[in-house]
């Protein structure tokens, strides 16, 4: 990438990621690596995640910046899970610290965003719908740690201002899939392996999704899956059952969200939404857009794109806020 670019960094609870975004050509170069999770485990403690990010970030940035002679126009990092006052996870401190140092060394602006907003931006870009950044739309964030239906409006300070319309009251869809994968002895994350099994299976018998108002409950499906496995259900059929149930939950939530915002565009983001079975069912029922599978999982592409938007709007004198240049700290990272 020999044009001016924006550098993005994302250090989530699952993946170390860095990306370069060229706003002129709307192209992305990115590098990412899963955090190492032990066999039979379902994730990492935050202290371990932070440690692995610190170890992996030099490698990710080295791959991305190899032979790069130009400095970025700006650096943007995800420093919190969501755009909420109390949103905070220690793992994001690794990316914030590295991004701040890179911006200071290059003498360029430093911006921050939320991990969720990065997912939304990556979905819009990879679906060819960055035009939605300037108007309201509906978005789903469905991942290993999050299951939310959102109404998204433009924001002067943050590009996107998501408001939760509905959510899970217990575990996320990604957690359900990973726990089923653990039952079957699959590795973590289990999503791709569960999908491959499900594509060879069949089910067809529907179960009624559990809802409280517009919010869903998924932990009952974990118990049901365990019972089915003990009763001799084939792994392929069990995986198909679980994914068809998640699809039914998503369809119900999408219908409710469209009832709140009739006519609004509908966008799906997050690692779970790379699943072909879910995408097929939602595409059959709704007019909607998806992040490309490569940019559904945790990535820094959306973070870099948000940095580009904030930078250009700031240069136009519209009062867009640049992130504070004070040294990163746990208290500032959670705001």
Secondary structure, DSSP 8 states (H G I E B T S, - for coil): --S--EEEEEE-SSEEEEEEEETTTTEEEEEEEE----TT-----HHHHHHHHHHHHHHHHHHHHTT--S--SEEEEEEESSSSTT---TTHHHHHHHHHHHHHHHT-EEEEEEHHHHHHHHHHHHTT-GGGGGS-EEEEEESSS-EEEEEEEEETTTEEEEEEEEEBSS--HHHHHHHHHHHTT--SS-HHHHHHHHTT---------EEETTEEE-HHHHHHHHHHHHTT--HHHHHHHHHHHHHHHHHHHHHHHHHHSTT--EEEESGGGG-HHHHHHHHHHS--EE--GGGTSS-SHHHHHHHHHHHHHHHTTS-------S---HHHHT-
